[in-house]
Amino acid sequence: MSVSSKKTDQSRFNRQKRLTRAQPFVIANHTSLSGKSVLLIDDVYTTGRTLYYAAELIYTLGAKNVKSLSLAR
C-alpha cells in the first residue's frame, strides 16, 4: 500500500486550522487491509490529526485495528 500526502506543510497552520482541515492523504495504490492490524508511527504528536486522518483512511481499506505510536509530544 502506498499513501501519499497532498504536500502541505502542517507546521505553518495553527491548532484550529489543523483540526478543521480536509483529509490530507490519498491512497496511491489500493491494497486490501481486510481483517489486518496496522501500526502507525509518527515522529511528533501535536494535535493528533495526522494519526486521525491516516487511521481514517486505513479503516476504509478494511483494517480491523489501527494503533499508533508517537516518538515525542
Secondary structure, DSSP 8 states (H G I E B T S, - for coil): -EEEE----GGGS-HHHHHH----EEEEE----TT-EEEEEEEE-SSSHHHHHHHHHHHHTT-SEEEEEEEE-
